[in-house]
Amino acid sequence: MRACNPPDCSAVRAELRSVLHAAGWRPDAIADAELAFQELFVNAWQHGGCPAPAVLVSLRPTLLRVAVCDDCPDLPEPRISADP
């Protein structure tokens, strides 16, 4: 069983909040994005065995993409969609 406390991601959350606020996102959408990020981060830590998951945030005018990477060697084969 893993330790009970995930690594601190408050700095990343604050940066995400700041960037989305500057981009004009609504407060409720910012809160949703923060929650989704928190879930991804904790899942990577908890299930991937990574002490501090790497985070990549990409923002376009109407699209936010958050990627969280862990160190788990047991990753499934990537699936490539036939629909671009």
Phi and psi restraints in degrees (range 20) as a CNS / XPLOR table:
assign (resid 1 and name C) (resid 2 and name N)
       (resid 2 and name CA) (resid 2 and name C) 1.0 -78.7 20.0 2
assign (resid 2 and name N) (resid 2 and name CA)
       (resid 2 and name C) (resid 3 and name N) 1.0 160.3 20.0 2
assign (resid 2 and name C) (resid 3 and name N)
       (resid 3 and name CA) (resid 3 and name C) 1.0 -58.5 20.0 2
assign (resid 3 and name N) (resid 3 and name CA)
       (resid 3 and name C) (resid 4 and name N) 1.0 157.0 20.0 2
assign (resid 3 and name C) (resid 4 and name N)
       (resid 4 and name CA) (resid 4 and name C) 1.0 -78.2 20.0 2
assign (resid 4 and name N) (resid 4 and name CA)
       (resid 4 and name C) (resid 5 and name N) 1.0 -21.0 20.0 2
assign (resid 4 and name C) (resid 5 and name N)
       (resid 5 and name CA) (resid 5 and name C) 1.0 -109.1 20.0 2
assign (resid 5 and name N) (resid 5 and name CA)
       (resid 5 and name C) (resid 6 and name N) 1.0 114.3 20.0 2
assign (resid 5 and name C) (resid 6 and name N)
       (resid 6 and name CA) (resid 6 and name C) 1.0 -69.2 20.0 2
assign (resid 6 and name N) (resid 6 and name CA)
       (resid 6 and name C) (resid 7 and name N) 1.0 163.1 20.0 2
assign (resid 6 and name C) (resid 7 and name N)
       (resid 7 and name CA) (resid 7 and name C) 1.0 -62.7 20.0 2
assign (resid 7 and name N) (resid 7 and name CA)
       (resid 7 and name C) (resid 8 and name N) 1.0 154.6 20.0 2
assign (resid 7 and name C) (resid 8 and name N)
       (resid 8 and name CA) (resid 8 and name C) 1.0 -70.9 20.0 2
assign (resid 8 and name N) (resid 8 and name CA)
       (resid 8 and name C) (resid 9 and name N) 1.0 125.3 20.0 2
assign (resid 8 and name C) (resid 9 and name N)
       (resid 9 and name CA) (resid 9 and name C) 1.0 -119.5 20.0 2
assign (resid 9 and name N) (resid 9 and name CA)
       (resid 9 and name C) (resid 10 and name N) 1.0 19.2 20.0 2
assign (resid 9 and name C) (resid 10 and name N)
       (resid 10 and name CA) (resid 10 and name C) 1.0 -63.9 20.0 2
assign (resid 10 and name N) (resid 10 and name CA)
       (resid 10 and name C) (resid 11 and name N) 1.0 -33.9 20.0 2
assign (resid 10 and name C) (resid 11 and name N)
       (resid 11 and name CA) (resid 11 and name C) 1.0 -65.8 20.0 2
assign (resid 11 and name N) (resid 11 and name CA)
       (resid 11 and name C) (resid 12 and name N) 1.0 -40.0 20.0 2
assign (resid 11 and name C) (resid 12 and name N)
       (resid 12 and name CA) (resid 12 and name C) 1.0 -68.4 20.0 2
assign (resid 12 and name N) (resid 12 and name CA)
       (resid 12 and name C) (resid 13 and name N) 1.0 -41.0 20.0 2
assign (resid 12 and name C) (resid 13 and name N)
       (resid 13 and name CA) (resid 13 and name C) 1.0 -60.6 20.0 2
assign (resid 13 and name N) (resid 13 and name CA)
       (resid 13 and name C) (resid 14 and name N) 1.0 -43.2 20.0 2
assign (resid 13 and name C) (resid 14 and name N)
       (resid 14 and name CA) (resid 14 and name C) 1.0 -64.6 20.0 2
assign (resid 14 and name N) (resid 14 and name CA)
       (resid 14 and name C) (resid 15 and name N) 1.0 -41.0 20.0 2
assign (resid 14 and name C) (resid 15 and name N)
       (resid 15 and name CA) (resid 15 and name C) 1.0 -65.6 20.0 2
assign (resid 15 and name N) (resid 15 and name CA)
       (resid 15 and name C) (resid 16 and name N) 1.0 -43.1 20.0 2
assign (resid 15 and name C) (resid 16 and name N)
       (resid 16 and name CA) (resid 16 and name C) 1.0 -59.7 20.0 2
assign (resid 16 and name N) (resid 16 and name CA)
       (resid 16 and name C) (resid 17 and name N) 1.0 -46.6 20.0 2
assign (resid 16 and name C) (resid 17 and name N)
       (resid 17 and name CA) (resid 17 and name C) 1.0 -59.6 20.0 2
assign (resid 17 and name N) (resid 17 and name CA)
       (resid 17 and name C) (resid 18 and name N) 1.0 -44.9 20.0 2
assign (resid 17 and name C) (resid 18 and name N)
       (resid 18 and name CA) (resid 18 and name C) 1.0 -62.5 20.0 2
assign (resid 18 and name N) (resid 18 and name CA)
       (resid 18 and name C) (resid 19 and name N) 1.0 -45.4 20.0 2
assign (resid 18 and name C) (resid 19 and name N)
       (resid 19 and name CA) (resid 19 and name C) 1.0 -64.5 20.0 2
assign (resid 19 and name N) (resid 19 and name CA)
       (resid 19 and name C) (resid 20 and name N) 1.0 -44.4 20.0 2
assign (resid 19 and name C) (resid 20 and name N)
       (resid 20 and name CA) (resid 20 and name C) 1.0 -67.9 20.0 2
assign (resid 20 and name N) (resid 20 and name CA)
       (resid 20 and name C) (resid 21 and name N) 1.0 -37.9 20.0 2
assign (resid 20 and name C) (resid 21 and name N)
       (resid 21 and name CA) (resid 21 and name C) 1.0 -62.7 20.0 2
assign (resid 21 and name N) (resid 21 and name CA)
       (resid 21 and name C) (resid 22 and name N) 1.0 -45.3 20.0 2
assign (resid 21 and name C) (resid 22 and name N)
       (resid 22 and name CA) (resid 22 and name C) 1.0 -63.9 20.0 2
assign (resid 22 and name N) (resid 22 and name CA)
       (resid 22 and name C) (resid 23 and name N) 1.0 -28.1 20.0 2
assign (resid 22 and name C) (resid 23 and name N)
       (resid 23 and name CA) (resid 23 and name C) 1.0 -83.0 20.0 2
assign (resid 23 and name N) (resid 23 and name CA)
       (resid 23 and name C) (resid 24 and name N) 1.0 -1.8 20.0 2
assign (resid 23 and name C) (resid 24 and name N)
       (resid 24 and name CA) (resid 24 and name C) 1.0 87.2 20.0 2
assign (resid 24 and name N) (resid 24 and name CA)
       (resid 24 and name C) (resid 25 and name N) 1.0 18.0 20.0 2
assign (resid 24 and name C) (resid 25 and name N)
       (resid 25 and name CA) (resid 25 and name C) 1.0 -70.5 20.0 2
assign (resid 25 and name N) (resid 25 and name CA)
       (resid 25 and name C) (resid 26 and name N) 1.0 146.9 20.0 2
assign (resid 25 and name C) (resid 26 and name N)
       (resid 26 and name CA) (resid 26 and name C) 1.0 -67.0 20.0 2
assign (resid 26 and name N) (resid 26 and name CA)
       (resid 26 and name C) (resid 27 and name N) 1.0 147.9 20.0 2
assign (resid 26 and name C) (resid 27 and name N)
       (resid 27 and name CA) (resid 27 and name C) 1.0 -56.1 20.0 2
assign (resid 27 and name N) (resid 27 and name CA)
       (resid 27 and name C) (resid 28 and name N) 1.0 -37.5 20.0 2
assign (resid 27 and name C) (resid 28 and name N)
       (resid 28 and name CA) (resid 28 and name C) 1.0 -68.9 20.0 2
assign (resid 28 and name N) (resid 28 and name CA)
       (resid 28 and name C) (resid 29 and name N) 1.0 -35.2 20.0 2
assign (resid 28 and name C) (resid 29 and name N)
       (resid 29 and name CA) (resid 29 and name C) 1.0 -69.4 20.0 2
assign (resid 29 and name N) (resid 29 and name CA)
       (resid 29 and name C) (resid 30 and name N) 1.0 -37.0 20.0 2
assign (resid 29 and name C) (resid 30 and name N)
       (resid 30 and name CA) (resid 30 and name C) 1.0 -63.6 20.0 2
assign (resid 30 and name N) (resid 30 and name CA)
       (resid 30 and name C) (resid 31 and name N) 1.0 -44.6 20.0 2
assign (resid 30 and name C) (resid 31 and name N)
       (resid 31 and name CA) (resid 31 and name C) 1.0 -61.1 20.0 2
assign (resid 31 and name N) (resid 31 and name CA)
       (resid 31 and name C) (resid 32 and name N) 1.0 -41.3 20.0 2
assign (resid 31 and name C) (resid 32 and name N)
       (resid 32 and name CA) (resid 32 and name C) 1.0 -63.4 20.0 2
assign (resid 32 and name N) (resid 32 and name CA)
       (resid 32 and name C) (resid 33 and name N) 1.0 -41.6 20.0 2
assign (resid 32 and name C) (resid 33 and name N)
       (resid 33 and name CA) (resid 33 and name C) 1.0 -64.7 20.0 2
assign (resid 33 and name N) (resid 33 and name CA)
       (resid 33 and name C) (resid 34 and name N) 1.0 -41.1 20.0 2
assign (resid 33 and name C) (resid 34 and name N)
       (resid 34 and name CA) (resid 34 and name C) 1.0 -62.5 20.0 2
assign (resid 34 and name N) (resid 34 and name CA)
       (resid 34 and name C) (resid 35 and name N) 1.0 -42.6 20.0 2
assign (resid 34 and name C) (resid 35 and name N)
       (resid 35 and name CA) (resid 35 and name C) 1.0 -64.4 20.0 2
assign (resid 35 and name N) (resid 35 and name CA)
       (resid 35 and name C) (resid 36 and name N) 1.0 -44.8 20.0 2
assign (resid 35 and name C) (resid 36 and name N)
       (resid 36 and name CA) (resid 36 and name C) 1.0 -61.6 20.0 2
assign (resid 36 and name N) (resid 36 and name CA)
       (resid 36 and name C) (resid 37 and name N) 1.0 -43.5 20.0 2
assign (resid 36 and name C) (resid 37 and name N)
       (resid 37 and name CA) (resid 37 and name C) 1.0 -59.5 20.0 2
assign (resid 37 and name N) (resid 37 and name CA)
       (resid 37 and name C) (resid 38 and name N) 1.0 -47.3 20.0 2
assign (resid 37 and name C) (resid 38 and name N)
       (resid 38 and name CA) (resid 38 and name C) 1.0 -57.3 20.0 2
assign (resid 38 and name N) (resid 38 and name CA)
       (resid 38 and name C) (resid 39 and name N) 1.0 -43.2 20.0 2
assign (resid 38 and name C) (resid 39 and name N)
       (resid 39 and name CA) (resid 39 and name C) 1.0 -63.1 20.0 2
assign (resid 39 and name N) (resid 39 and name CA)
       (resid 39 and name C) (resid 40 and name N) 1.0 -45.5 20.0 2
assign (resid 39 and name C) (resid 40 and name N)
       (resid 40 and name CA) (resid 40 and name C) 1.0 -60.7 20.0 2
assign (resid 40 and name N) (resid 40 and name CA)
       (resid 40 and name C) (resid 41 and name N) 1.0 -44.8 20.0 2
assign (resid 40 and name C) (resid 41 and name N)
       (resid 41 and name CA) (resid 41 and name C) 1.0 -63.0 20.0 2
assign (resid 41 and name N) (resid 41 and name CA)
       (resid 41 and name C) (resid 42 and name N) 1.0 -48.9 20.0 2
assign (resid 41 and name C) (resid 42 and name N)
       (resid 42 and name CA) (resid 42 and name C) 1.0 -66.5 20.0 2
assign (resid 42 and name N) (resid 42 and name CA)
       (resid 42 and name C) (resid 43 and name N) 1.0 -38.6 20.0 2
assign (resid 42 and name C) (resid 43 and name N)
       (resid 43 and name CA) (resid 43 and name C) 1.0 -62.7 20.0 2
assign (resid 43 and name N) (resid 43 and name CA)
       (resid 43 and name C) (resid 44 and name N) 1.0 -42.1 20.0 2
assign (resid 43 and name C) (resid 44 and name N)
       (resid 44 and name CA) (resid 44 and name C) 1.0 -63.0 20.0 2
assign (resid 44 and name N) (resid 44 and name CA)
       (resid 44 and name C) (resid 45 and name N) 1.0 -41.5 20.0 2
assign (resid 44 and name C) (resid 45 and name N)
       (resid 45 and name CA) (resid 45 and name C) 1.0 -66.7 20.0 2
assign (resid 45 and name N) (resid 45 and name CA)
       (resid 45 and name C) (resid 46 and name N) 1.0 -48.5 20.0 2
assign (resid 45 and name C) (resid 46 and name N)
       (resid 46 and name CA) (resid 46 and name C) 1.0 -70.9 20.0 2
assign (resid 46 and name N) (resid 46 and name CA)
       (resid 46 and name C) (resid 47 and name N) 1.0 -45.0 20.0 2
assign (resid 46 and name C) (resid 47 and name N)
       (resid 47 and name CA) (resid 47 and name C) 1.0 -99.1 20.0 2
assign (resid 47 and name N) (resid 47 and name CA)
       (resid 47 and name C) (resid 48 and name N) 1.0 -19.0 20.0 2
assign (resid 47 and name C) (resid 48 and name N)
       (resid 48 and name CA) (resid 48 and name C) 1.0 -96.9 20.0 2
assign (resid 48 and name N) (resid 48 and name CA)
       (resid 48 and name C) (resid 49 and name N) 1.0 -9.2 20.0 2
assign (resid 48 and name C) (resid 49 and name N)
       (resid 49 and name CA) (resid 49 and name C) 1.0 71.1 20.0 2
assign (resid 49 and name N) (resid 49 and name CA)
       (resid 49 and name C) (resid 50 and name N) 1.0 22.8 20.0 2
assign (resid 49 and name C) (resid 50 and name N)
       (resid 50 and name CA) (resid 50 and name C) 1.0 -96.2 20.0 2
assign (resid 50 and name N) (resid 50 and name CA)
       (resid 50 and name C) (resid 51 and name N) 1.0 127.5 20.0 2
assign (resid 50 and name C) (resid 51 and name N)
       (resid 51 and name CA) (resid 51 and name C) 1.0 -67.1 20.0 2
assign (resid 51 and name N) (resid 51 and name CA)
       (resid 51 and name C) (resid 52 and name N) 1.0 -29.2 20.0 2
assign (resid 51 and name C) (resid 52 and name N)
       (resid 52 and name CA) (resid 52 and name C) 1.0 -150.3 20.0 2
assign (resid 52 and name N) (resid 52 and name CA)
       (resid 52 and name C) (resid 53 and name N) 1.0 90.8 20.0 2
assign (resid 52 and name C) (resid 53 and name N)
       (resid 53 and name CA) (resid 53 and name C) 1.0 -57.6 20.0 2
assign (resid 53 and name N) (resid 53 and name CA)
       (resid 53 and name C) (resid 54 and name N) 1.0 143.0 20.0 2
assign (resid 53 and name C) (resid 54 and name N)
       (resid 54 and name CA) (resid 54 and name C) 1.0 -78.7 20.0 2
assign (resid 54 and name N) (resid 54 and name CA)
       (resid 54 and name C) (resid 55 and name N) 1.0 144.8 20.0 2
assign (resid 54 and name C) (resid 55 and name N)
       (resid 55 and name CA) (resid 55 and name C) 1.0 -126.4 20.0 2
assign (resid 55 and name N) (resid 55 and name CA)
       (resid 55 and name C) (resid 56 and name N) 1.0 134.8 20.0 2
assign (resid 55 and name C) (resid 56 and name N)
       (resid 56 and name CA) (resid 56 and name C) 1.0 -128.0 20.0 2
assign (resid 56 and name N) (resid 56 and name CA)
       (resid 56 and name C) (resid 57 and name N) 1.0 124.7 20.0 2
assign (resid 56 and name C) (resid 57 and name N)
       (resid 57 and name CA) (resid 57 and name C) 1.0 -117.0 20.0 2
assign (resid 57 and name N) (resid 57 and name CA)
       (resid 57 and name C) (resid 58 and name N) 1.0 129.6 20.0 2
assign (resid 57 and name C) (resid 58 and name N)
       (resid 58 and name CA) (resid 58 and name C) 1.0 -126.1 20.0 2
assign (resid 58 and name N) (resid 58 and name CA)
       (resid 58 and name C) (resid 59 and name N) 1.0 127.9 20.0 2
assign (resid 58 and name C) (resid 59 and name N)
       (resid 59 and name CA) (resid 59 and name C) 1.0 -124.7 20.0 2
assign (resid 59 and name N) (resid 59 and name CA)
       (resid 59 and name C) (resid 60 and name N) 1.0 127.4 20.0 2
assign (resid 59 and name C) (resid 60 and name N)
       (resid 60 and name CA) (resid 60 and name C) 1.0 -118.1 20.0 2
assign (resid 60 and name N) (resid 60 and name CA)
       (resid 60 and name C) (resid 61 and name N) 1.0 171.4 20.0 2
assign (resid 60 and name C) (resid 61 and name N)
       (resid 61 and name CA) (resid 61 and name C) 1.0 -50.9 20.0 2
assign (resid 61 and name N) (resid 61 and name CA)
       (resid 61 and name C) (resid 62 and name N) 1.0 -40.4 20.0 2
assign (resid 61 and name C) (resid 62 and name N)
       (resid 62 and name CA) (resid 62 and name C) 1.0 -123.9 20.0 2
assign (resid 62 and name N) (resid 62 and name CA)
       (resid 62 and name C) (resid 63 and name N) 1.0 17.2 20.0 2
assign (resid 62 and name C) (resid 63 and name N)
       (resid 63 and name CA) (resid 63 and name C) 1.0 -141.8 20.0 2
assign (resid 63 and name N) (resid 63 and name CA)
       (resid 63 and name C) (resid 64 and name N) 1.0 131.4 20.0 2
assign (resid 63 and name C) (resid 64 and name N)
       (resid 64 and name CA) (resid 64 and name C) 1.0 -117.3 20.0 2
assign (resid 64 and name N) (resid 64 and name CA)
       (resid 64 and name C) (resid 65 and name N) 1.0 130.7 20.0 2
assign (resid 64 and name C) (resid 65 and name N)
       (resid 65 and name CA) (resid 65 and name C) 1.0 -126.1 20.0 2
assign (resid 65 and name N) (resid 65 and name CA)
       (resid 65 and name C) (resid 66 and name N) 1.0 126.2 20.0 2
assign (resid 65 and name C) (resid 66 and name N)
       (resid 66 and name CA) (resid 66 and name C) 1.0 -120.4 20.0 2
assign (resid 66 and name N) (resid 66 and name CA)
       (resid 66 and name C) (resid 67 and name N) 1.0 124.9 20.0 2
assign (resid 66 and name C) (resid 67 and name N)
       (resid 67 and name CA) (resid 67 and name C) 1.0 -117.1 20.0 2
assign (resid 67 and name N) (resid 67 and name CA)
       (resid 67 and name C) (resid 68 and name N) 1.0 134.1 20.0 2
assign (resid 67 and name C) (resid 68 and name N)
       (resid 68 and name CA) (resid 68 and name C) 1.0 -124.5 20.0 2
assign (resid 68 and name N) (resid 68 and name CA)
       (resid 68 and name C) (resid 69 and name N) 1.0 125.9 20.0 2
assign (resid 68 and name C) (resid 69 and name N)
       (resid 69 and name CA) (resid 69 and name C) 1.0 -112.2 20.0 2
assign (resid 69 and name N) (resid 69 and name CA)
       (resid 69 and name C) (resid 70 and name N) 1.0 140.3 20.0 2
assign (resid 69 and name C) (resid 70 and name N)
       (resid 70 and name CA) (resid 70 and name C) 1.0 -118.4 20.0 2
assign (resid 70 and name N) (resid 70 and name CA)
       (resid 70 and name C) (resid 71 and name N) 1.0 -179.5 20.0 2
assign (resid 70 and name C) (resid 71 and name N)
       (resid 71 and name CA) (resid 71 and name C) 1.0 -99.6 20.0 2
assign (resid 71 and name N) (resid 71 and name CA)
       (resid 71 and name C) (resid 72 and name N) 1.0 13.1 20.0 2
assign (resid 71 and name C) (resid 72 and name N)
       (resid 72 and name CA) (resid 72 and name C) 1.0 -65.9 20.0 2
assign (resid 72 and name N) (resid 72 and name CA)
       (resid 72 and name C) (resid 73 and name N) 1.0 123.2 20.0 2
assign (resid 72 and name C) (resid 73 and name N)
       (resid 73 and name CA) (resid 73 and name C) 1.0 -79.5 20.0 2
assign (resid 73 and name N) (resid 73 and name CA)
       (resid 73 and name C) (resid 74 and name N) 1.0 -10.6 20.0 2
assign (resid 73 and name C) (resid 74 and name N)
       (resid 74 and name CA) (resid 74 and name C) 1.0 -96.3 20.0 2
assign (resid 74 and name N) (resid 74 and name CA)
       (resid 74 and name C) (resid 75 and name N) 1.0 49.5 20.0 2
assign (resid 74 and name C) (resid 75 and name N)
       (resid 75 and name CA) (resid 75 and name C) 1.0 -81.0 20.0 2
assign (resid 75 and name N) (resid 75 and name CA)
       (resid 75 and name C) (resid 76 and name N) 1.0 144.3 20.0 2
assign (resid 75 and name C) (resid 76 and name N)
       (resid 76 and name CA) (resid 76 and name C) 1.0 -70.6 20.0 2
assign (resid 76 and name N) (resid 76 and name CA)
       (resid 76 and name C) (resid 77 and name N) 1.0 161.7 20.0 2
assign (resid 76 and name C) (resid 77 and name N)
       (resid 77 and name CA) (resid 77 and name C) 1.0 -63.7 20.0 2
assign (resid 77 and name N) (resid 77 and name CA)
       (resid 77 and name C) (resid 78 and name N) 1.0 136.5 20.0 2
assign (resid 77 and name C) (resid 78 and name N)
       (resid 78 and name CA) (resid 78 and name C) 1.0 -63.4 20.0 2
assign (resid 78 and name N) (resid 78 and name CA)
       (resid 78 and name C) (resid 79 and name N) 1.0 142.7 20.0 2
assign (resid 78 and name C) (resid 79 and name N)
       (resid 79 and name CA) (resid 79 and name C) 1.0 -101.0 20.0 2
assign (resid 79 and name N) (resid 79 and name CA)
       (resid 79 and name C) (resid 80 and name N) 1.0 133.0 20.0 2
assign (resid 79 and name C) (resid 80 and name N)
       (resid 80 and name CA) (resid 80 and name C) 1.0 -106.5 20.0 2
assign (resid 80 and name N) (resid 80 and name CA)
       (resid 80 and name C) (resid 81 and name N) 1.0 122.5 20.0 2
assign (resid 80 and name C) (resid 81 and name N)
       (resid 81 and name CA) (resid 81 and name C) 1.0 -73.0 20.0 2
assign (resid 81 and name N) (resid 81 and name CA)
       (resid 81 and name C) (resid 82 and name N) 1.0 141.5 20.0 2
assign (resid 81 and name C) (resid 82 and name N)
       (resid 82 and name CA) (resid 82 and name C) 1.0 -77.3 20.0 2
assign (resid 82 and name N) (resid 82 and name CA)
       (resid 82 and name C) (resid 83 and name N) 1.0 -17.3 20.0 2
assign (resid 82 and name C) (resid 83 and name N)
       (resid 83 and name CA) (resid 83 and name C) 1.0 -100.8 20.0 2
assign (resid 83 and name N) (resid 83 and name CA)
       (resid 83 and name C) (resid 84 and name N) 1.0 109.6 20.0 2
